[in-house]
Amino acid sequence: MLINDPIHGLLRLTDLQRQLIALPELARLSWIKQLGLSFQSFPGGTHSRLCHVIGASHVAGEMARALGLPDKETTLLQAAGMLHDVGHTPFSHALETLLPGDHMHYTRDLVTGAAVMKLPGAGQLPRVLERHGVDPVQVGALIEGKHRERVLQSIIFGDVDCDQLDYLLRDSYFCGISHGKIDHYRILYTLKVDRDRQEVVIEEKGVDAIEEMLVARDHMYSAVYGHKTGRIGEMMLLRAMQLAERPVEGFQEMTDHEVLTRLEDAGELSRVLIRRVIFRDLYKSAFRVDSAGRDDMASRVMRLVEKKSARELETEIIRGAGLGAGDVIVDLPVNVFKLSEPRLKSFNLRVLRKTGETVPLLSLSALARALTQKESTHTIFATYCDTSHRERVAAVCEKLMA
């Protein structure tokens, strides 16, 4: 089976890859946007999560071959790359906080058969893997980040893995920006296995490409993944879910469209919010505090959020401004990137020097060190509301922070 991919070119899928994408659990991903609501700022960013997992599976195979891994391990890695997002929620990471646990654990359970989606024909994942000689438990361990073989694990979830190498290229391409462009072939063919330490290292001649990847990732999080318009839309979507009179049960198995449809019929508050999201009549920022630039205010915010939740602060502001439920949304995105990308502040890749010794990249690259130590300038507190309420809401927030 051949697939034309805009990032990796013409791909020839193996029988296993072909059978996996035919399953209902994978078909669902074709109806989930990889970047959630980011298309409201970047209109081209409407690509599906399915095209990402196909790309990640391809890159996993390329990494395995570049490292000289045997065919059996290559097949295992291709399966893990294809299935690593099979349990992902609709709308990217916007609704993950509503889950009782980590979506990666749920994905592991789907792969091993411990959980089954309520979709027609679902539940065949482990059997398809087993028919091709792939152990579902090993695939689940790779996805969860708990596989005993460190080399295999690093290809699926590590400092330089198939997930990042695909999403940086793919997301920047579809958003029409250059931030995520990286020389992934240079990275692939300068990766080596350190047999003594049983880990993946990069040859010294690949350091520039790794630095380029780290810069690209940092810029993509600033420009796209943390864009304020997308964030406001996501918070309105999240609040519509939380204010639903008729809860959207089982949303984690739905597509983007199914969630929107259910929310329009989940009560008046949810309907109003979600209609505004659909037609891009988004709330505006009334009050915002960033982690840098107003140190005294940032310190006061951090002390305040340690005592009260976003919903408690929201209730206070709504009452103080004389508004109703859903009219004001408080956003505390302090840990949002820790949830969606825990690798941002941790980078342990080692470099194989020409002398034969291996050293940490951070000891060799001042740029890599600077990026991992870079002070976050993301918003740590924000309130969103209709433009007609902005002055009242801002006044209440100023008083609250005094």
Order of alpha helices (4+ residues) and beta strands (2+ residues): beta-beta-alpha-alpha-alpha-alpha-alpha-alpha-alpha-alpha-alpha-alpha-beta-beta-alpha-alpha-alpha-alpha-beta-alpha-alpha-beta-alpha-beta-beta-alpha-alpha-beta-alpha
